[in-house]
């Protein structure tokens, strides 16, 4: 009888843990929206606290910098946006930034991961030259894995060659 009771308690605890783990309200890690909360969620570096929707930081979320084919050089528009981001980071010293590097589908997965890292790194290096502490900036490359446009045209590929920004506390 005691063995059945112990098993029932263990199963109950396990079920409770599974359900409570599924209740992550804000952090999804995918950039998806949580419809039930009615609030945009953002992916962010591990351990970061989400920057609420409607803040200036989330306005930069929709901004991206774009790159030429097989390049990681920053064009004038990219430098202008990064200058604005640097000013914002200087004003709000508690914020951290993750820069995601992306590529189009041409090239091997390994090559595109390396190119995405160079693109994110170019943006990070520019911010560091603008006075932002490198310890506040994380970079990640998704290579060709997260296309903005799944099309197979020059225009689609151009939209996929980008770096984008995610802020956290």
C-alpha positions in Angstrom: 0.0 0.0 0.0 2.8 2.4 0.9 4.5 1.7 -2.5 1.4 2.8 -4.4 1.1 6.0 -2.3 4.7 6.8 -3.0 4.3 6.3 -6.7 1.2 8.4 -6.8 2.9 11.3 -5.1 5.9 11.0 -7.4 3.7 11.0 -10.5 1.7 14.0 -9.1 4.9 16.0 -8.5 6.2 15.1 -12.0 2.9 16.2 -13.6 3.0 19.4 -11.6 6.5 20.2 -12.7 5.7 19.5 -16.4 2.7 21.9 -16.3 4.6 24.6 -14.4 7.5 24.5 -16.8 5.1 25.0 -19.7 3.9 28.3 -18.2 6.8 30.5 -19.3 4.7 33.7 -20.0 7.2 36.0 -21.6 10.4 34.3 -22.7 10.0 32.0 -25.6 13.4 32.2 -27.1 11.9 32.1 -30.6 10.8 35.7 -31.2 7.2 34.4 -31.4 4.3 36.2 -29.8 2.3 35.0 -26.8 -1.3 35.5 -27.9 -2.7 34.9 -24.5 -0.7 37.6 -22.9 -1.4 40.0 -25.7 2.2 41.2 -25.5 5.1 40.7 -27.9 7.8 38.4 -26.7 11.4 38.6 -27.9 14.2 36.1 -28.0 17.1 37.2 -25.9 20.4 36.1 -24.5 20.2 33.5 -21.8 19.7 35.0 -18.4 18.4 38.3 -19.8 15.2 40.0 -18.8 12.9 41.0 -21.6 12.7 44.7 -22.5 9.0 45.5 -22.5 7.2 46.2 -25.8 6.7 49.8 -26.6 10.2 50.9 -25.4 12.7 52.5 -27.6 14.7 49.2 -27.5 11.9 47.4 -29.2 11.8 50.0 -31.9 15.3 49.0 -32.8 14.1 45.3 -33.0 12.5 46.1 -36.3 15.7 47.7 -37.6 18.2 45.6 -39.5 21.4 46.2 -41.3 21.9 44.6 -44.7 25.0 43.3 -46.4 26.1 42.7 -50.0 26.6 39.2 -51.2 29.4 37.4 -49.5 30.4 40.6 -47.6 30.4 41.7 -44.0 31.3 45.4 -44.6 29.1 48.0 -43.1 27.5 50.4 -45.5 26.6 54.1 -44.6 23.1 53.2 -43.6 24.3 50.4 -41.3 26.8 52.8 -39.7 24.1 55.4 -39.1 21.8 52.9 -37.4 24.6 51.5 -35.3 25.5 55.1 -34.2 21.9 55.5 -33.1 22.0 52.2 -31.2 25.3 53.2 -29.6 23.8 56.5 -28.3 20.9 54.5 -26.9 23.2 52.0 -25.2 25.2 54.9 -23.7 22.0 56.4 -22.3 20.8 53.1 -20.8 23.9 51.5 -19.4 21.9 48.6 -17.9 20.9 47.2 -21.3 22.7 44.4 -23.1 22.6 43.7 -26.8 22.6 40.5 -28.8 23.4 40.9 -32.5 22.2 38.1 -34.8 24.1 37.5 -38.1 22.2 36.0 -41.0 22.9 34.9 -44.5 21.1 33.8 -47.7 21.0 30.2 -48.6 23.8 30.2 -51.1 27.0 28.6 -49.8 27.5 25.7 -47.4 26.0 25.8 -43.9 29.4 26.0 -42.4 30.5 28.9 -44.6 27.2 30.8 -43.9 27.6 30.3 -40.1 31.1 31.8 -40.3 29.9 34.7 -42.5 27.0 35.4 -40.2 29.4 35.6 -37.3 31.6 38.0 -39.2 28.5 40.2 -40.0 27.5 40.2 -36.3 31.1 40.8 -35.3 31.4 43.8 -37.7 28.4 45.4 -36.0 29.8 44.6 -32.5 33.2 46.1 -33.5 31.6 49.3 -34.7 29.7 49.7 -31.4 32.9 49.1 -29.4 34.6 51.8 -31.4 31.7 54.1 -30.5 32.5 53.5 -26.8 30.2 50.6 -25.9 31.8 48.0 -23.6 32.2 44.7 -25.5 31.0 42.8 -22.4 27.5 44.2 -23.0 27.3 42.8 -26.5 26.8 39.1 -27.5 26.9 37.9 -31.1 25.3 34.8 -32.6 25.2 33.5 -36.2 22.2 31.7 -37.6 23.8 31.4 -41.0 21.0 30.5 -43.5 18.8 28.9 -40.8 16.4 31.8 -40.2 15.6 33.5 -43.5 13.5 36.6 -43.4 12.2 35.8 -46.9 12.0 32.2 -48.1 12.0 33.2 -51.8 14.6 32.1 -54.3 15.1 35.6 -55.9 17.9 38.2 -55.6 15.5 40.4 -53.6 14.7 37.6 -51.2 18.4 36.7 -50.8 19.2 40.4 -50.2 16.7 40.6 -47.3 18.2 37.5 -45.7 21.8 39.0 -45.7 21.3 40.9 -42.5 22.1 41.6 -38.8 19.4 42.3 -36.3 19.3 43.4 -32.7 17.8 42.1 -29.5 18.0 44.1 -26.3 17.8 42.7 -22.7 18.5 43.7 -19.2 
